[in-house]
Amino acid sequence: RTDPAQRVAARAVCPAVAAVGGTLEPNCPDANPTDNLPDDDALQACLNRGGATVLAAGAPGYILEKGIKIFNNGQTLRGPDDAHKARLVAAAGLKDTMVRGDTITDTVVRYLELDGNRDARTASLGMCGGYRIWATGLAIRYSRNFVIADNHVVNTLCGSAIEVDGSDFEVARNVIEGSGHGLEAKDASEPWADGITLHNCWGGEVHDNKVVDATDVGIVS
């Protein structure tokens, strides 16, 4: 679907919130994607005000040492548009999900590039056994009516690139590459990572995603 206006779920209940396309101007000026300083606090302050947080594109990207959380219903977190994704990079010492929202509704996460920076996070490899939400790139859990679309998630350390638990949602047109290390039960004992992990999935639509080199399962429900 090349026309952004067509990039919405066909079912009225999935999701109730519209995944609006088009270009929006960045509105989080205190966070800087063009330096090597941590941006967690500035990004969190923008998210805490609610509404739409639009992040600018730039390199090396927004550095996350603590991870950021979505607390407000009706929240949008996105880059300017599909051609100018906002880049977020895990710092070497990050021991939390890069972006997470729990018990929220009417949420859109779109036009982001999340780099899990797995090669620089070797000190955390020993924590990668078993279930590891802390190493996931993007997680929306225990939530309803949300959209995760048109994102690019790369170099996930372990856990999952995108993790979902909820109802009436759309996960679409995301590109996921290089999740985890090695291949399960073949050439590495761990850490592995899924591409997309679906826990509870009521009335959800997961479609048109591209998963390359997920070391555990590409899309698991």
C-alpha positions in Angstrom: 0.0 0.0 0.0 2.0 3.0 -1.2 -0.6 5.6 -0.2 -0.2 6.4 3.5 -3.9 7.0 3.7 -4.5 3.3 2.9 -2.1 2.1 5.7 -4.7 1.4 8.3 -6.4 -1.7 9.5 -9.5 -2.8 7.6 -11.4 -3.8 10.7 -13.0 -1.0 12.6 -12.2 -2.5 15.9 -8.5 -3.1 15.1 -7.4 -0.6 16.1 -9.8 2.1 17.2 -7.1 4.7 17.1 -6.1 5.9 13.6 -2.5 5.3 12.5 -2.1 8.7 10.8 0.5 9.0 8.1 2.0 12.1 6.5 4.9 14.3 7.8 4.9 15.9 11.3 7.4 18.4 12.6 9.6 17.3 15.6 8.6 18.7 18.9 11.1 17.4 21.5 14.0 19.9 21.1 15.8 19.1 24.4 16.7 15.6 23.1 19.5 15.7 20.5 20.0 12.8 18.0 23.3 14.3 16.6 25.5 13.9 19.7 26.7 11.0 21.9 25.1 12.1 25.1 22.2 10.2 26.8 18.8 11.4 25.9 16.6 9.4 28.2 15.5 12.2 30.5 14.7 14.6 27.7 12.7 12.0 25.8 10.9 10.9 28.9 9.9 14.5 29.7 8.4 14.9 26.2 6.5 11.6 26.6 5.2 12.6 30.0 3.4 15.6 28.7 1.1 13.3 26.6 -0.2 13.7 23.1 2.2 13.3 20.2 5.9 13.2 20.6 7.6 13.6 17.3 11.3 12.9 17.2 13.8 14.3 14.7 15.9 12.1 12.4 19.6 12.2 12.9 22.8 10.3 13.5 24.1 8.6 15.6 20.6 8.8 17.1 19.0 9.3 20.6 21.1 7.4 23.1 19.2 5.3 25.7 21.0 4.5 28.9 17.9 3.8 31.0 15.1 3.2 28.4 11.9 5.2 28.0 8.3 4.5 29.0 4.9 5.4 27.6 2.5 6.1 30.5 -0.3 8.1 28.9 -3.3 6.9 27.0 -3.7 8.4 23.6 0.1 8.8 23.2 1.9 8.9 19.8 5.6 8.3 19.6 7.0 8.6 16.1 9.6 10.0 13.7 8.7 12.7 11.1 7.7 10.3 8.3 8.5 6.9 6.7 11.5 8.3 4.8 13.0 10.1 7.9 12.8 7.6 10.8 13.9 8.7 14.2 16.8 6.6 15.4 17.2 5.4 19.0 20.3 3.5 20.1 20.8 1.3 23.2 23.8 2.5 25.2 26.4 -0.2 26.0 25.2 -0.4 29.6 21.4 -0.4 29.0 19.7 -3.1 31.0 16.0 -2.3 30.2 13.6 -2.4 27.3 14.4 0.5 24.9 10.8 1.6 24.6 7.9 0.1 26.7 4.3 0.9 27.4 2.1 -1.1 29.9 -1.6 -0.9 30.5 -2.2 1.9 28.0 -4.8 2.5 25.2 -5.0 4.3 21.9 -1.2 4.4 21.3 0.8 4.7 18.1 4.5 3.9 17.7 5.6 4.6 14.2 8.5 5.6 12.0 11.2 4.7 14.5 14.5 2.9 14.1 15.6 1.0 17.2 19.2 -0.2 17.3 19.8 -2.7 20.1 23.5 -2.3 19.7 24.1 -5.9 20.6 27.8 -6.0 19.8 28.6 -3.2 22.3 26.5 -4.7 25.1 28.6 -7.8 25.7 28.7 -7.1 29.5 25.0 -8.0 29.6 25.2 -11.3 27.7 25.2 -13.3 31.0 21.7 -11.9 31.8 20.3 -13.3 28.5 19.1 -16.7 29.8 15.4 -17.4 30.0 12.7 -14.8 29.7 14.2 -11.4 29.3 11.9 -8.5 28.7 14.7 -6.1 29.8 16.5 -6.7 26.5 13.6 -6.3 24.1 13.6 -3.4 21.7 9.9 -2.3 21.8 7.2 -3.7 24.1 3.5 -2.8 24.4 1.9 -5.0 27.1 -1.5 -5.5 28.8 -2.8 -2.8 26.5 -5.5 -2.3 23.8 -6.2 -0.3 20.7 -2.6 0.4 19.6 -0.5 0.5 16.5 3.1 -0.5 16.0 3.8 0.2 12.3 6.5 1.2 9.8 9.4 0.7 12.3 12.9 -0.7 11.7 14.3 -2.7 14.6 17.9 -4.0 14.4 20.6 -5.7 16.5 18.4 -6.8 19.4 20.6 -8.2 22.2 18.1 -11.0 23.3 14.5 -11.2 24.2 12.5 -9.9 21.2 12.7 -7.1 18.7 9.0 -6.3 19.3 6.9 -7.8 22.1 3.1 -7.5 22.3 0.5 -8.4 24.8 -3.0 -7.1 24.4 -6.1 -6.7 22.3 -7.5 -4.9 19.2 -4.1 -3.8 17.8 -2.2 -3.7 14.5 1.5 -4.7 14.1 2.3 -3.9 10.4 5.1 -3.1 7.9 7.9 -3.4 10.5 11.3 -4.5 9.3 13.3 -6.5 11.8 16.9 -7.6 11.3 19.6 -9.3 13.2 17.9 -10.4 16.5 20.1 -12.2 19.0 23.2 -14.2 18.4 23.7 -17.4 16.5 21.0 -19.9 15.8 19.0 -21.7 18.5 20.3 -25.3 19.1 22.7 -25.0 16.2 25.7 -22.8 16.7 25.0 -20.8 19.8 23.7 -21.9 23.2 22.2 -18.4 23.7 21.3 -15.6 23.6 18.6 -15.9 21.1 15.8 -13.4 20.2 12.4 -13.5 18.5 11.5 -11.1 15.8 7.9 -10.5 17.0 6.6 -12.1 20.2 2.8 -12.2 20.7 1.7 -13.1 24.2 -2.1 -12.5 24.5 -3.4 -11.5 21.0 -7.1 -10.9 21.0 -8.5 -9.2 17.9 -5.0 -8.3 16.8 -3.8 -8.0 13.2 -0.1 -8.8 12.4 0.7 -8.4 8.8 3.2 -7.3 6.2 6.2 -7.5 8.5 9.6 -8.5 7.3 11.8 -10.5 9.7 15.4 -11.3 8.8 17.8 -13.5 10.9 15.7 -13.9 14.1 17.8 -16.4 16.0 14.8 -18.0 17.9 11.4 -17.6 16.2 10.5 -15.1 13.5 6.9 -14.5 14.7 5.7 -16.5 17.7 2.3 -16.6 19.3 
